[in-house]
């Protein structure tokens, strides 16, 4: 594992000229909105599942 990390650190980040135009994002804004929505939905589902399991366990 350390050998792989050492190999990756040898290359380093690309030159700033190779990063491309920051306005030209590889992923469109709609995808970021979708990802944020799905992340919030998953957190909500986990929270409600935890809350319902906690209430079931406390009633027993």
N, C-alpha and C positions, 0 to 999 in steps of 0.2 A: 504494500500500500504506500509506504513512504517512497519507494522507487517511482511509482506512478506520479505521486505529488511532485517529486523532484523533477521529473521529466516535464510535467505541465508548467512548473515554475520557470523552467529554462526558456520557454517561449515568451512568456509575458503577454501583456495586452497588445493589441495591434496599434500601429501608429495612428495618431489622430486623423491623418489624411485618409486612412482606409475605413473610417467609421461611416462615411457617407453623410448625406444631408440629414440633419435631425428632423426636418419637416417631413421627410419621406419615411414614415414609420413602416416597418414590415407588416405590422398588424393594424388594421383600421380601428377607428375609435369605437365602432359598433361592437367589435369583438371584445374590447376592453370593458365596455358596459355590460356585455353578456357575462364575461368572466366575473366581474364584480357582483352582479346579481346572483349568479350561481353560488359564489362564495358566501354571500349573505344568507341565501336560502339554506345552504348546508349548515351554517352556524345556527340558524333558527331551528332547523329540524333536529339537530343534535341537542340544543337546549330544551326544546319541548319534549323530546324523548327522555332526556335525563330527568326533567321535572315530573313527567308522568311515572317513570319508574320509581322515583323517590317517593311519590305519594302512594303508590301501590305497596312499596316496602314498608312504609310507616303505618299503613292500615292493618297489616298482618300482625 
